[in-house]
């Protein structure tokens, strides 16, 4: 079953890439088990990983600040 699910998800990602989609957000904890988030045709944002990183940053007292960019900070700052 897992192999079929992996193939289906890869096919979907390839098809939406051809439609001009710029990125994929994995909004379910189990989806990252089916797709390699680091090696794909589109950037893939794993919500579980993003939330876990943010939790660690919060626990350690780190804050996303444009003056001190952190590789763990997922926020993009723009000047007003």
C-alpha positions as CSV (number, residue, x, y, z in Angstrom):
1,X,0.0,0.0,0.0
2,X,2.8,2.5,0.9
3,X,4.5,2.1,-2.5
4,X,1.3,2.8,-4.3
5,X,0.7,5.9,-2.2
6,X,4.3,7.1,-2.8
7,X,3.8,6.8,-6.6
8,X,0.4,8.5,-6.5
9,X,1.8,11.5,-4.5
10,X,4.9,11.8,-6.8
11,X,2.5,11.8,-9.8
12,X,0.3,14.5,-8.3
13,X,3.4,16.7,-7.5
14,X,4.7,16.2,-11.0
15,X,1.3,17.1,-12.5
16,X,0.9,20.3,-10.5
17,X,4.4,21.3,-11.3
18,X,3.5,21.2,-15.0
19,X,0.5,23.5,-14.2
20,X,2.8,26.2,-12.9
21,X,2.4,25.6,-9.1
22,X,5.4,27.0,-7.3
23,X,5.5,24.8,-4.1
24,X,3.7,22.1,-2.1
25,X,2.7,22.3,1.6
26,X,2.3,19.0,3.4
27,X,-0.5,19.8,5.8
28,X,-0.8,16.3,7.2
29,X,1.8,14.6,9.5
30,X,1.7,11.3,7.5
31,X,2.4,12.8,4.1
32,X,6.1,13.4,4.8
33,X,6.5,9.6,5.2
34,X,5.5,9.2,1.5
35,X,7.6,11.9,-0.1
36,X,11.2,13.0,0.1
37,X,10.8,16.6,1.1
38,X,14.5,17.4,0.2
39,X,14.5,15.9,-3.3
40,X,11.6,16.8,-5.4
41,X,10.6,18.8,-8.5
42,X,9.0,21.5,-6.3
43,X,9.9,23.0,-3.0
44,X,8.0,21.0,-0.3
45,X,7.1,22.6,3.0
46,X,6.5,20.0,5.7
47,X,4.2,21.6,8.3
48,X,5.2,19.0,10.9
49,X,8.9,19.9,10.5
50,X,8.1,23.7,10.4
51,X,6.1,23.4,13.7
52,X,8.7,21.3,15.4
53,X,11.5,23.7,14.5
54,X,9.3,26.6,15.7
55,X,8.7,24.8,19.0
56,X,12.4,24.2,19.5
57,X,13.1,27.8,18.8
58,X,10.4,28.9,21.2
59,X,11.7,26.6,23.9
60,X,15.3,27.9,23.4
61,X,14.1,31.5,23.5
62,X,15.0,32.1,19.8
63,X,13.0,34.6,17.9
64,X,12.8,35.3,14.2
65,X,14.3,38.7,13.8
66,X,15.5,40.3,10.5
67,X,18.5,41.7,12.3
68,X,19.6,38.2,13.3
69,X,18.5,35.8,10.6
70,X,18.3,32.2,11.7
71,X,18.4,29.3,9.3
72,X,15.7,27.8,11.5
73,X,13.4,30.8,11.0
74,X,10.8,30.2,8.4
75,X,9.5,33.8,8.3
76,X,10.4,36.0,5.3
77,X,10.8,39.6,6.3
78,X,10.1,42.5,3.9
79,X,10.8,46.1,4.4
80,X,7.7,48.3,4.6
